[in-house]
Amino acid sequence: MRAAERALDASSCDVIWSQWLIPCGAIGARLARRRGVPHLATAHGADVAWLERVARVPGVKSALASLWSHSVLTAPAERTAARVGAALGRSDVRCAPLPASVPASPQAGGLPRLLFLGRFEPIKGPDLLLEALALLPRGLFRDVTLAGAGSLEGALRERSGRLGIPVRFPGVVEGAAKAATLAASHAVVLPSQRLRDGRVEGLPHAAFEALAAGRPLVAPREGALADLIAGSGAGVLYDAPADREGRVRSLARALLALGRRPQGLRELAARARAAGEAFRPPRSLICWHERLIACAAGTA
């Protein structure tokens, strides 16, 4: 809050734009009111799950609704926007696609190569991918790359040594390295899992980047990510039972079908490239530009 105050003192601004409702959205809302500046807040995922939990506490929902009553609220997915609106009792939460500047690239030949891109944390499910691959016969995939970092890294590295295919750990990839990693893959697997408190994955930025690169997605049939894949046909959805073993087996079946019919990946890649157009600059940035202009003008 103090850092934001100093930034506002140093220069004027037309809009305060907060990423995540908590904490930045709350800070931005208070600053905007005190400074008389329009406020735009974008919800993403974990903040929405938190909002839904605390909004059930008596009195909290009305307090949060009052906090953001003068703020324009947005989200990167229709389902996410609907969740925020339901939690706050609002019908004006809008959706706009997040930009992904990864260039599209042709798909290489040979055995398919799988990629996981994201944090090595339980909700992201990279461990589920390795467990599913352990159930499959050898020779279906050339290798799998786990790009990222997090608390599960040690366990993932230990588990990878017992697989029948090479597992690569390039660390956190950004910029050109991320584009090259996506270009070398044939499909991006985002095997999220439901946490004990009921939280599920939202719409990870890795999904936008994969589609922008023309790489199909493999994901569970739940949440905003499933909506994206079902609506675009740019990937494979598998059933997402509540128990871990059932989810691993379901993912394994999806990967088995994918590995046995690699020609299907080319069809999925074409759909991925088409779906990725929505997230490419300047198309996605024009959408956000319009949102910011409307917010500044008070017409959002």
C-alpha positions in Angstrom: 0.0 0.0 0.0 2.8 2.4 0.9 4.7 1.6 -2.3 1.6 2.2 -4.4 1.0 5.5 -2.6 4.5 6.6 -3.4 4.0 5.6 -7.1 0.8 7.7 -7.3 2.6 10.6 -5.6 5.3 10.5 -8.2 3.1 10.6 -11.3 -0.5 10.9 -12.3 -2.5 8.0 -13.6 -5.8 7.5 -15.4 -6.7 4.0 -14.1 -5.5 1.8 -11.2 -5.4 -1.8 -12.6 -5.0 -4.6 -10.0 -4.1 -8.2 -10.8 -5.8 -10.7 -8.4 -8.6 -9.6 -6.1 -6.6 -10.3 -3.0 -4.4 -8.6 -2.0 -3.9 -6.2 -4.9 -7.6 -5.8 -5.8 -8.3 -4.7 -2.2 -5.4 -2.3 -2.1 -6.3 -0.9 -5.5 -9.9 -0.3 -4.5 -9.0 1.6 -1.4 -6.4 3.7 -3.2 -8.8 4.4 -6.1 -11.4 5.7 -3.7 -9.0 7.9 -1.8 -7.4 9.3 -5.0 -10.6 9.6 -7.0 -9.2 7.4 -9.8 -11.1 4.6 -11.6 -10.2 1.1 -10.6 -10.1 -2.1 -12.7 -9.4 -5.4 -10.9 -8.8 -8.7 -12.7 -9.5 -12.0 -10.9 -7.5 -15.1 -11.8 -7.9 -18.3 -9.8 -6.7 -18.8 -6.2 -8.2 -15.4 -5.3 -11.6 -16.5 -6.6 -11.5 -19.7 -4.5 -10.6 -17.6 -1.4 -13.5 -15.2 -2.3 -16.0 -18.0 -2.5 -15.0 -19.4 0.9 -15.0 -16.1 2.9 -18.2 -14.8 1.2 -20.1 -17.6 3.0 -19.1 -16.0 6.4 -22.0 -13.8 7.7 -21.4 -10.2 6.9 -18.2 -10.7 4.8 -20.0 -10.9 1.4 -21.6 -7.5 1.9 -18.3 -6.0 3.1 -16.5 -7.3 0.0 -19.3 -6.2 -2.3 -19.0 -2.7 -0.7 -15.2 -2.7 -1.1 -15.4 -3.3 -4.9 -18.7 -1.5 -5.4 -16.9 1.2 -7.4 -14.5 -1.1 -9.2 -14.8 -2.6 -12.6 -14.2 -6.4 -12.3 -12.9 -8.7 -15.0 -11.7 -12.3 -15.4 -9.9 -14.3 -18.1 -12.7 -16.9 -18.4 -16.5 -16.8 -18.5 -16.7 -19.4 -15.7 -14.3 -17.4 -13.5 -16.3 -14.2 -14.2 -19.5 -16.0 -13.2 -18.0 -17.3 -10.0 -16.9 -13.8 -9.0 -20.3 -12.4 -9.8 -22.1 -15.1 -7.8 -19.8 -14.6 -4.8 -20.3 -10.8 -4.7 -23.9 -10.7 -6.0 -23.0 -8.8 -9.2 -24.0 -9.4 -12.8 -21.5 -7.1 -14.5 -18.2 -9.0 -14.2 -16.8 -9.1 -17.7 -14.4 -11.6 -19.4 -11.3 -10.7 -21.5 -8.6 -13.1 -22.8 -5.1 -12.8 -21.4 -2.4 -12.2 -24.0 0.2 -14.8 -24.9 3.0 -13.7 -27.1 4.5 -17.2 -27.9 4.9 -17.6 -31.6 3.2 -20.5 -33.4 5.5 -23.1 -34.8 5.2 -26.3 -36.9 4.9 -29.6 -35.2 7.9 -31.8 -35.4 7.7 -35.5 -36.5 8.7 -38.6 -34.7 7.4 -40.0 -31.5 5.3 -37.5 -29.5 6.9 -35.4 -26.8 4.9 -34.3 -23.8 5.3 -31.0 -21.9 4.1 -29.9 -18.5 4.4 -26.2 -18.0 3.7 -24.6 -14.6 4.4 -24.6 -10.9 5.4 -27.9 -9.2 2.6 -27.6 -6.7 -0.2 -30.1 -5.8 -3.0 -28.3 -7.5 -1.1 -28.3 -10.8 -0.6 -32.1 -10.7 2.8 -32.7 -12.3 3.1 -35.8 -10.1 -0.1 -37.2 -11.6 1.4 -37.0 -15.0 4.4 -39.1 -14.0 2.2 -41.6 -12.2 0.0 -41.9 -15.3 3.0 -42.4 -17.6 4.2 -45.2 -15.3 1.0 -47.2 -16.2 1.6 -47.0 -20.0 3.6 -49.3 -22.2 7.0 -48.1 -23.5 7.4 -46.7 -26.9 4.4 -44.4 -27.0 6.2 -41.2 -26.3 9.8 -40.0 -26.9 10.1 -38.1 -23.6 8.4 -35.7 -21.2 9.6 -32.3 -20.1 8.6 -30.8 -16.8 9.3 -27.1 -17.0 8.9 -25.2 -13.8 9.8 -25.2 -10.1 8.2 -25.7 -6.8 7.8 -27.8 -3.6 7.3 -31.1 -5.5 10.5 -30.9 -7.5 12.5 -33.3 -5.3 9.7 -36.0 -5.4 9.3 -35.5 -9.1 13.0 -36.0 -9.8 13.0 -39.1 -7.7 9.9 -40.5 -9.4 11.2 -39.7 -12.9 14.2 -42.1 -12.4 11.8 -45.0 -12.4 10.1 -44.2 -15.6 10.8 -46.0 -18.9 11.1 -42.7 -20.8 13.5 -39.7 -20.4 12.2 -36.9 -18.2 13.7 -33.4 -18.6 13.8 -30.7 -16.0 14.8 -27.4 -17.7 13.7 -25.3 -14.7 11.5 -22.2 -15.1 11.6 -21.2 -18.8 10.8 -17.7 -20.1 10.9 -15.8 -23.3 12.8 -17.5 -26.1 13.5 -20.5 -24.0 9.7 -21.0 -23.3 9.0 -20.6 -27.0 11.6 -23.2 -27.9 10.3 -25.6 -25.2 6.8 -25.4 -26.6 8.0 -25.8 -30.2 9.8 -29.0 -29.2 6.6 -30.5 -27.8 3.6 -32.2 -29.4 1.1 -31.7 -26.6 1.0 -29.8 -23.3 -0.4 -31.8 -20.3 -2.0 -29.8 -17.5 -3.2 -32.5 -15.1 -4.6 -30.4 -12.3 -6.2 -32.0 -9.2 -8.9 -30.9 -6.8 -7.5 -30.0 -3.3 -9.0 -31.1 0.0 -10.7 -27.7 0.4 -12.5 -28.1 -2.9 -10.3 -25.7 -4.9 -9.8 -26.6 -8.5 -7.5 -25.1 -11.1 -8.7 -22.0 -12.9 -7.4 -21.1 -16.3 -3.6 -21.2 -16.2 -1.6 -18.9 -18.4 0.3 -22.0 -19.7 -2.9 -23.0 -21.5 -3.0 -19.7 -23.4 0.7 -20.0 -24.3 0.3 -23.6 -25.5 -2.6 -22.6 -27.8 -0.7 -19.6 -29.1 2.1 -21.9 -30.0 -0.3 -24.3 -31.7 0.1 -27.1 -29.1 -3.0 -29.1 -28.0 -3.9 -29.5 -24.4 -4.6 -32.5 -22.2 -6.6 -31.7 -19.1 -9.3 -33.0 -16.7 -12.9 -32.4 -17.5 -13.5 -29.7 -14.8 -13.3 -25.9 -14.4 -12.6 -23.1 -16.9 -9.8 -25.0 -18.6 -12.2 -27.7 -19.6 -14.6 -25.1 -20.9 -11.8 -23.7 -23.1 -10.9 -27.1 -24.6 -14.5 -28.3 -25.0 -15.4 -25.0 -26.8 -12.4 -25.0 -29.1 -11.7 -28.7 -29.6 -8.1 -27.9 -29.1 -7.2 -30.8 -26.9 -8.2 -33.9 -25.0 -10.3 -34.0 -21.9 -10.4 -36.9 -19.5 -12.7 -37.7 -16.6 -11.8 -36.2 -13.2 -13.0 -38.4 -10.4 -12.5 -37.2 -6.8 -10.0 -40.0 -5.9 -6.4 -39.6 -6.9 -6.0 -43.2 -8.3 -9.1 -42.8 -10.4 -7.8 -39.5 -11.8 -4.4 -41.0 -12.6 -6.0 -44.0 -14.4 -8.2 -41.6 -16.4 -5.2 -39.5 -17.5 -3.4 -42.7 -18.4 -6.2 -43.8 -20.7 -6.2 -40.4 -22.4 -2.5 -40.5 -23.0 -2.7 -44.1 -24.2 -5.2 -43.1 -26.9 -3.1 -40.1 -27.8 0.1 -42.1 -28.1 -1.6 -44.9 -30.2 -2.9 -42.4 -32.7 -0.2 -39.7 -33.1 -1.7 -38.5 -36.4 -4.6 -37.2 -34.3 -2.1 -34.7 -32.8 -1.8 -32.9 -36.1 -5.6 -32.4 -36.2 -5.6 -31.2 -32.6 -2.6 -28.9 -33.4 -4.6 -27.2 -36.2 -7.5 -26.5 -33.8 -5.0 -25.2 -31.1 -3.6 -22.7 -33.6 -7.0 -21.5 -34.4 -8.0 -21.2 -30.8 -4.7 -19.5 -30.0 -5.6 -16.5 -32.2 -7.8 -15.1 -29.5 -4.9 -14.8 -27.1 -2.4 -13.3 -29.6 -1.3 -9.7 -29.4 -2.6 -7.4 -30.7 -6.1 -9.0 -30.7 -6.1 -9.7 -27.0 -4.4 -6.4 -26.1 -6.9 -4.5 -28.1 -9.6 -6.1 -25.9 -7.8 -5.0 -22.8 -7.2 -1.5 -24.2 -10.9 -1.1 -24.7 -11.6 -2.3 -21.2 -9.1 0.3 -19.8 -10.4 3.1 -21.9 -14.0 2.4 -20.8 -12.9 2.2 -17.2 -11.1 5.5 -17.4 -14.1 7.1 -19.0 -16.5 5.6 -16.5 -18.5 3.7 -19.2 -17.3 0.1 -18.3 
